Amino acid sequence: MTIKLMATHTILTMFALLMATHFKSISSTNLPQKDDQDLRLAMEEMQKANYFTFVMLLNMLPLDPKLLANVTFLMPNDRMLSKTVIPENAVSNFLHRHSIPSPLIFEHLLYIPTGSVLPSLMPEYLMNVSNGGGRRSFVLNNVKIISPNICTIGLSIRCHGIDGVLNPESNISLHTCSNTMVPVPPPPSSVAPPPLLPPPPPSPVPFFSSPEDDFPVPAPLPADSSQHISGSSKLSLGRKVLKSMATILVPLMIGVSI
C-alpha cells in the first residue's frame, strides 16, 4: 500500500510539473516583448546625470511609440524646468518639441553646418543650427548644448543637456526651406521697370547708293543734250499735226471745186 501511494504521489508530482511548464511557456509566448528597454536605460542615465524633472515628464505619458526608439532628447536641467509652466495636456508637445527623430551623438551633430535645419517630433517645428565647431558652441534655435552624450548605453536613444527651454514657436516655417535646402529667391524690386520703347522704324533704302559704296552714281547728262532731245521731239510732233490737217482739208477742197 505504501508503495502504491508513493507511486501515485510521484505520478501526480510529475503531472503538476508538466502542466506548470506548459502554462509557463504559453504565458511567456502571449506576453508582449519589453519594447521600451532603450527608453528605460536612457531614463536611468538621465537620473544619474540629475535630470530628474525630464524623467518625470517622460513617466507622465503613456508609452509613446515615437519616444521609444530612434530619437535624440534635448533636456533642460531641473533648474530651467522649475521655472517653466507646462500644463498636463501640453507635456506631449513639450517632449516632442525637445526631440530629434534620429539618434545623434554630439560628434555627429558637429558635422551639421551653420544654417542647416533639423526637424523635431513636433510637426512643423524646426530647429535652426548655429555650429561654432566647439563643445559649447552648438546652438539650436535659442538653446545651447552644454552636456553632450548623456545617454549612450541604449542602441537607439541619445540625449544631451541644454541650457534652456526651446521656444514654443519656431522662427522657421516649412515653406521657407526644403529637404534639399533650396535658397529662397529675393523679393521683387519695388521700383517699376522703365517702359519698353517701340522699335525704331526701318530706314528707307536710298535710291542712289552712298559715296562709300562700290557702285558710283552715274553722272547726269549735259544740258545741251537735253535741249536737243527736247527740240527734236517738238519738230516731230508738228509734222504729225500738219499731215493730219492735210489729210482732212484736201478732200474738202476737191468737193468744193466740183
C-alpha positions as CSV (number, residue, x, y, z in Angstrom):
1,M,0.0,0.0,0.0
2,T,2.8,2.3,0.8
3,I,4.5,1.6,-2.5
4,K,1.3,2.4,-4.4
5,L,0.8,5.7,-2.5
6,M,4.4,6.7,-3.3
7,A,3.9,5.8,-7.0
8,T,0.7,7.7,-7.2
9,H,2.3,10.8,-5.5
10,T,5.2,10.6,-7.9
11,I,2.9,10.5,-10.9
12,L,0.9,13.5,-9.6
13,T,4.0,15.5,-9.0
14,M,5.3,14.8,-12.5
15,F,1.9,15.8,-14.0
16,A,1.9,19.0,-12.0
17,L,5.4,19.9,-13.1
18,L,4.5,19.2,-16.8
19,M,1.3,21.4,-16.5
20,A,3.2,24.2,-14.8
21,T,5.9,24.1,-17.6
22,H,3.2,24.1,-20.2
23,F,1.3,27.1,-18.8
24,K,4.6,29.0,-18.3
25,S,5.5,28.5,-21.9
26,I,2.0,29.7,-23.0
27,S,2.1,32.8,-20.8
28,S,5.7,33.7,-21.9
29,T,4.6,33.4,-25.6
30,N,1.5,35.7,-25.1
31,L,3.2,38.4,-23.1
32,P,4.5,41.3,-25.3
33,Q,8.2,41.9,-25.5
34,K,9.5,44.8,-23.5
35,D,9.9,47.3,-26.3
36,D,10.7,50.2,-24.0
37,Q,14.1,48.8,-22.9
38,D,16.1,51.5,-24.6
39,L,13.9,54.2,-23.0
40,R,14.3,52.7,-19.6
41,L,18.1,52.6,-20.0
42,A,18.1,56.2,-21.1
43,M,16.0,57.3,-18.2
44,E,18.4,55.6,-15.8
45,E,21.3,57.6,-17.4
46,M,19.3,60.8,-17.1
47,Q,18.7,60.2,-13.4
48,K,22.4,59.6,-12.9
49,A,23.1,63.0,-14.5
50,N,20.5,64.7,-12.3
51,Y,17.8,65.3,-15.0
52,F,15.0,64.1,-12.7
53,T,12.3,66.5,-13.9
54,F,12.8,65.4,-17.5
55,V,12.4,61.8,-16.4
56,M,9.3,62.7,-14.5
57,L,7.8,64.2,-17.7
58,L,8.5,61.0,-19.6
59,N,6.8,59.0,-16.9
60,M,3.7,61.2,-17.1
61,L,2.9,60.0,-20.6
62,P,1.7,56.5,-21.6
63,L,4.2,54.7,-23.8
64,D,4.6,56.8,-26.9
65,P,6.0,54.9,-29.9
66,K,7.8,58.0,-31.2
67,L,9.8,58.2,-27.9
68,L,10.7,54.5,-27.6
69,A,13.5,54.4,-30.2
70,N,15.4,56.3,-32.9
71,V,15.3,59.6,-31.0
72,T,17.6,62.2,-29.5
73,F,16.3,64.1,-26.4
74,L,17.3,67.7,-25.7
75,M,16.9,68.0,-22.0
76,P,16.7,71.3,-20.0
77,N,18.0,70.8,-16.5
78,D,15.9,70.8,-13.3
79,R,16.6,74.5,-12.6
80,M,15.3,75.5,-16.0
81,L,12.3,73.3,-15.9
82,S,11.4,74.5,-12.4
83,K,10.8,78.0,-14.0
84,T,8.7,76.6,-16.8
85,V,4.9,76.1,-16.5
86,I,3.9,73.0,-18.5
87,P,0.2,72.1,-18.4
88,E,-0.6,68.4,-18.2
89,N,-2.2,68.4,-21.7
90,A,0.9,70.0,-23.1
91,V,3.5,67.5,-21.9
92,S,3.4,65.5,-25.1
93,N,4.0,68.6,-27.2
94,F,6.9,69.7,-24.9
95,L,8.7,66.4,-25.2
96,H,8.1,66.2,-29.0
97,R,9.5,69.7,-29.4
98,H,12.6,68.7,-27.5
99,S,13.2,65.5,-29.5
100,I,15.0,64.9,-32.8
101,P,13.7,61.9,-34.8
102,S,17.2,60.3,-35.1
103,P,19.8,59.0,-32.5
104,L,22.6,61.5,-32.9
105,I,25.6,61.7,-30.6
106,F,27.3,65.1,-30.3
107,E,30.1,64.2,-32.6
108,H,27.5,63.6,-35.4
109,L,25.9,67.0,-34.7
110,L,29.2,68.8,-35.2
111,Y,29.1,67.7,-38.8
112,I,26.0,69.8,-39.4
113,P,26.9,73.2,-40.8
114,T,25.5,76.5,-39.7
115,G,22.3,77.5,-41.4
116,S,21.0,73.9,-41.6
117,V,17.6,73.0,-40.3
118,L,16.8,70.0,-38.0
119,P,13.3,68.6,-37.6
120,S,11.6,67.7,-34.4
121,L,9.0,65.1,-33.4
122,M,6.5,68.0,-33.2
123,P,5.0,68.6,-36.7
124,E,6.1,71.8,-38.4
125,Y,8.6,72.7,-35.6
126,L,12.1,73.2,-37.0
127,M,15.4,74.0,-35.3
128,N,17.9,76.3,-36.9
129,V,21.6,75.2,-36.4
130,S,24.4,77.5,-35.4
131,N,27.6,75.5,-35.3
132,G,30.6,77.2,-33.8
133,G,32.6,73.9,-34.1
134,G,33.2,73.6,-30.3
135,R,31.8,71.6,-27.4
136,R,29.9,74.6,-26.0
137,S,29.1,76.5,-29.3
138,F,26.4,74.3,-30.9
139,V,23.1,76.2,-30.8
140,L,19.6,75.0,-31.8
141,N,17.2,78.0,-32.1
142,N,17.6,79.7,-28.7
143,V,19.3,76.9,-26.7
144,K,22.9,75.6,-26.5
145,I,24.0,72.1,-25.8
146,I,26.1,72.1,-22.6
147,S,26.1,68.5,-21.5
148,P,26.5,66.2,-24.6
149,N,26.3,62.4,-24.8
150,I,24.4,61.7,-21.5
151,C,22.6,58.7,-23.0
152,T,24.8,56.2,-24.7
153,I,24.0,52.7,-23.4
154,G,21.0,52.0,-25.5
155,L,21.1,51.3,-29.2
156,S,18.6,53.8,-30.5
157,I,18.3,56.7,-27.9
158,R,20.7,59.6,-27.3
159,C,20.3,62.6,-25.1
160,H,22.1,65.9,-24.5
161,G,21.6,68.6,-21.8
162,I,20.7,72.1,-23.0
163,D,20.9,75.4,-21.2
164,G,17.2,76.4,-21.6
165,V,13.8,75.6,-22.9
166,L,13.0,75.7,-26.6
167,N,10.6,78.4,-27.6
168,P,7.1,77.0,-28.3
169,E,7.1,78.8,-31.7
170,S,9.9,78.2,-34.2
171,N,11.2,81.1,-36.2
172,I,11.4,78.8,-39.2
173,S,8.5,77.7,-41.3
174,L,8.3,74.8,-43.7
175,H,7.6,76.9,-46.8
176,T,11.0,78.7,-46.3
177,C,13.1,75.6,-46.7
178,S,13.1,72.1,-48.1
179,N,14.7,68.8,-47.5
180,T,17.3,69.9,-50.2
181,M,17.8,73.5,-48.6
182,V,16.8,75.4,-51.8
183,P,17.6,79.1,-51.2
184,V,14.6,81.5,-51.2
185,P,14.7,83.9,-54.2
186,P,14.9,87.5,-53.3
187,P,11.7,89.6,-53.3
188,P,11.0,91.6,-56.5
189,S,12.1,95.2,-56.6
190,S,9.5,97.8,-55.6
191,V,10.7,100.1,-58.4
192,A,8.8,99.6,-61.6
193,P,11.0,99.0,-64.6
194,P,11.0,101.7,-67.3
195,P,8.5,101.1,-70.2
196,L,9.8,99.4,-73.2
197,L,10.4,101.8,-76.2
198,P,8.9,100.7,-79.6
199,P,11.4,99.5,-82.1
200,P,12.7,102.2,-84.5
201,P,11.1,102.1,-88.0
202,P,13.3,100.6,-90.7
203,S,15.4,103.1,-92.5
204,P,14.4,103.7,-96.1
205,V,16.6,102.2,-98.8
206,P,18.2,105.1,-100.7
207,F,17.6,105.3,-104.4
208,F,21.2,106.0,-105.0
209,S,23.9,104.4,-103.0
210,S,26.2,106.4,-100.8
211,P,29.6,107.6,-102.0
212,E,31.3,104.9,-99.9
213,D,29.6,102.1,-101.9
214,D,31.4,100.3,-104.6
215,F,29.0,101.5,-107.3
216,P,29.3,105.2,-108.1
217,V,26.4,107.4,-109.0
218,P,26.1,107.9,-112.8
219,A,26.8,111.4,-114.0
220,P,23.9,113.5,-115.2
221,L,23.5,114.2,-118.9
222,P,24.8,117.6,-120.2
223,A,22.4,120.5,-120.5
224,D,22.7,120.9,-124.3
225,S,21.9,117.2,-124.9
226,S,18.6,117.6,-123.1
227,Q,17.7,120.7,-125.1
228,H,18.5,118.9,-128.3
229,I,16.3,116.0,-127.4
230,S,13.5,118.3,-126.4
231,G,13.7,120.3,-129.7
232,S,13.6,117.3,-131.9
233,S,10.6,115.9,-130.1
234,K,8.7,119.2,-130.7
235,L,9.5,119.2,-134.5
236,S,8.3,115.6,-134.9
237,L,5.0,116.4,-133.2
238,G,4.4,119.4,-135.5
239,R,4.9,117.3,-138.7
240,K,2.3,114.8,-137.5
241,V,-0.2,117.6,-136.9
242,L,0.3,119.1,-140.4
243,K,0.0,115.8,-142.0
244,S,-3.3,115.1,-140.3
245,M,-4.7,118.5,-141.3
246,A,-3.7,117.9,-144.9
247,T,-5.5,114.6,-145.0
248,I,-8.7,116.3,-143.8
249,L,-8.6,119.5,-145.9
250,V,-7.7,118.0,-149.3
251,P,-11.0,116.1,-149.8
252,L,-12.9,119.1,-148.7
253,M,-11.3,121.4,-151.3
254,I,-11.9,118.8,-154.1
255,G,-15.6,118.7,-153.2
256,V,-16.0,122.4,-153.2
257,S,-14.4,122.8,-156.6
258,I,-16.8,120.3,-158.2
